Amino acid sequence: MSDRILVLYGSYRSDRAGIRLANYIVHGLRARGAEAELIDALQIDLPMLDRMYKEHAEGEAPEAMNALAKKIRAADGFVFVTGEYNWGMQPGLKNLTDHFLEEWFWRPAGIVSYSAGRLGGARANLLWHGTLSEMGMVVISSTVLVGSVGQTLDTEGRPQGEAGAFLEQSFARFADDLAWWTEAARLQRQRRKPPY
């Protein structure tokens, strides 16, 4: 059975170097046999959070929100690809994520971060750990940090140079970790109903 993984990306900027990394992750997961799908906050374009999905009367949520809720519920795991803005989270990705809650429960999440500088979005990466845990996901211990994202991946999302080789190495461990937890969570959900 193939793992169904949603790769969530949240930049709204006109020059989005991070989309290269999001596409790299999708292609890398597919090459390993997963059913990976990119969820691009810019393309879905949910409004700034007013009411969560669950706060809408049945059948009254915007269609884009309803469609995404179904995809989240059907997924086996998640990868959050995040940039770092002023030492913090990317607002587009956070807004997309906050529209949902119970839909995320009992599945693993991995964090991939990037920046134009050398720290690879490490501070945003750290902030996402607590947020995703609070939202009912199991955050895997492996992570991917990509500094100088514009030099690490070419415009087609192919790794290049020494930094690209390091990305491929760290992605392999990350993907193995995510696959292990995805399988474990799926088997546990089949064996025993979640407690809430």
Secondary structure, 3 states (H helix, E strand, C coil): CCCEEEEEECCCCCCCCHHHHHHHHHHHHHHCCCEEEEEEHHHHCCCCCCCCHHHCCCCCCCHHHHHHHHHHHHCCEEEEEECCECCECCHHHHHHHHCCCHHHCCCEEEEEEECCCCCCCHHHHHHHHHHHHHCCCEEEEEEEEECCHHHHECCCCCECHHHHHHHHHHHHHHHHHHHHHHHHHHHHHHHCCCCC
